[in-house]
Amino acid sequence: MSEILSTPGPAVRDESEIGRYLHWLESQRQLSFPDYDSLWQWSVTDLDGFWSSIWEFFDVRPHTPPAAALGRRAMPDTEWFPGATLNYAEHALGRDEDLGSVAVVARSQTRAPIELTFGELRDQVARARAGLLRLGVRKGDRVVAYLPNIPETLVAFLATASIGAVWAACAPEFGQRSVVDRFAQLEPKVLLTVAGYRYGERDVDRRAEVAEIASRLPTVERVVHVPYGPNALSGASSWTELLAEPAELSFEPVPFDHPLFVLFSSGTTGIPKAIVHRHGGILLEHLKNNALSWDLKPGDRMLWFSTTAWMLWNTLVSALLVRASIVMIDGNPVHPDLREQWRIAEETGTTLMGVSPGYLMACRKAGIRPAEEFDLSRLRQLGAAGSPLAADGFRWVAEQFGEQVLLNVGCGGTDVCTGILQGSPLQTVRAGEISGPCLGVAAYAYDSAGERVVGELGELVITEPMPSMPVGFWGDTDGSRYRAAYFEEYPGVWRHGDWVRFAPEGHCIVAGRSDATLNRGGVRLGTAEFYAVVEDLPGIEDSLVVHIEDPEGGNGELLLFVAGPAELDDALRAGIARALRSALSPRHVPDVIERVPAVPRNRTGKKLEVPVKRILLGAAPESVASTDVLADPGSLAPFVAYAAGRAAGSAS
């Protein structure tokens, strides 16, 4: 029986946005739902009724109204809101009554803090829109950005969207190869870029990278330099020139499916997939998610550290859709120390704070007590995503904040640019578990035969369409790559690639990527459960486990790599083995336990289990992951050396 940490109180229906939505359904649709589970069940069976209610409840303002909410239902060729035209940017810039309200608060290690009201943001977007039009940008053209998480990036994105042009971004810590691998697919017309930035105490010069990127994007007609730090960029247009002329703000009406932005997969297994997201799908999904799951409303403030390369940047920006304001952070998020994000939350009056599970666990280990050390009285929700959060992390948050703050742990992805599994003010919080599927997301676990399973691990699937599922992949004209990525395993059903276990009540545990699942002697185990045991041991900061299968059907070899201990001796190895045998099973005691300086992760914090496995099987490191996608570019080197040693030992 899982440990319950909090349950929704009776005031939720009067005080939360999801409660307001339930009252609206009763008064406007004559629909009554006693709890979250019944509301969710309706949301994934009556797709037309649910998504049309989201459209109406949030007052989506089309230029041309839709004929219906849902035309063709079958995936992957679902037709949403046929006939509708609209524009995402029009909904992100507030209403006339919001002009004096703060829209953006920016904190940076490169320059002084910045605040923009909705009125000031509108003015800058109108000017940038006019500037892009002067540069020849038109509907359907691509505008790409090598920019950090700063207000200028937001302005450029909304200006691009207002034209009906297509946006894509890479963070400036990416090297030129990673940027070109992404942007070249889109054949962009304009590149916006900084020439450098400050990361903690370190100044980073990107002029050489910018020159190389521009030289390898032959379709770029103009480079625009956004001033940020001391470096100048010769030969580029200036941001000041782009915004030089005042203009009236207007919005190009585009079809519901018109491309809004392109997000890229991590690129750890080849050229990154260019995932195309649509205006209407992102608008509806982010209105739903940000209000009904995250409980954001006008006057609220959202802080979630992200670079511009992560889908959480796009969801952060979308807090503007519900007329909340956003906190943009650039630089080292733990400089000068681990308390920095809590300081910023206090200074900015944050109501929703998003963090990585790793950050929460690091604060716990460091003995930080955020609710005592900082004035976080406005904070109502603490979001966590990017990797599983251990049960002790849940308990630590409950100890720090009590019932004041709802811990909302989620799992989603770049592919749908939102949460798939998540919490809300109406759901129970259990230690170590996600509260359940999001509204409108028909998420289940399937076995290899395509049968639904409960109480055991299975593939995370989505059996009904969502508006924020991609239009497709850029350049995939016949849709074959898109179908192969998500629909090959279970025709007509979205396979997400995570390994999940649902309880009968709907709460769940994500146990890691399904392609990294351990399988010994017919027993399958998600890596997240493995890590929860190992990383709770004293002295171990991080870990990574890989299973090398036996081609003849035996148990194979289980390899565990740990970071943190100054010395990995026989006593510690024996302690790890005992803990795994006791908590999991004897089959999951590693055959080999080795120490590494650091566990390789990508820039969103995910452990690179599959690339490490491929290296151990003999693949060249450059073929499994570009160093630019790694949080620590040198973190794969110890595994390359270990693989070489294994190969030499086998040959002798």
ABEGO torsion letter per residue (X at the ends): XBBBABBBBAAAAAABAAAAAAAAAAAAAGBBBABAAAAAAAAAABAAAAAAAAAAAAGBBBABBBABABBBABOAABBBGBGBBBBAAAAAAEBAAAAABBABBBBBAABBBBBBBAAAAAAAAAAAAAAAAAAGBBBGBBBBBBBBBBAAAAAAAAAAAAAGBBBBBBBAABBAAAAAAAAAAAGBABBBBBAEBBBEABBBBAAAAAAAAAAABAABABBBBBBBEABBBBGBBBAAAAAABBBBBBBBBBBAABBABBBBBAGAAEBBBBBBBBAAAAAAAAAAAAAAAAGBBBGBBBBBBBBAABAAAAAAAAAAAAGBBBBBBBEBAAOABAAAAAAAAAAAGBABBBBBAAAAAAAAAAGBBAAAABBAAABABBBBBGBBBBAAAAAAAAAAAEAABBBBBBBBEAAAGBBABBBBAABBBBBGBBAEBBBGBBBBBBBAAGBBBBGBBBBBBBABBBAABBAEBBGBAAGAAAAAAAAAABBGBBBAGBBBBBBAAGBBBBAEBAAABBBBGGBBBBAAAAAAAAAABBGBABBBBBBBBBAAGBAEBBBBBBBGBABBBAAAAAAAAAAAAAABBAAABBABBBBBABBBBBAAGBBBAAAAAAAAAGBBAAAABBAAABABAAAAAAAAAAAAAAAAAAAX
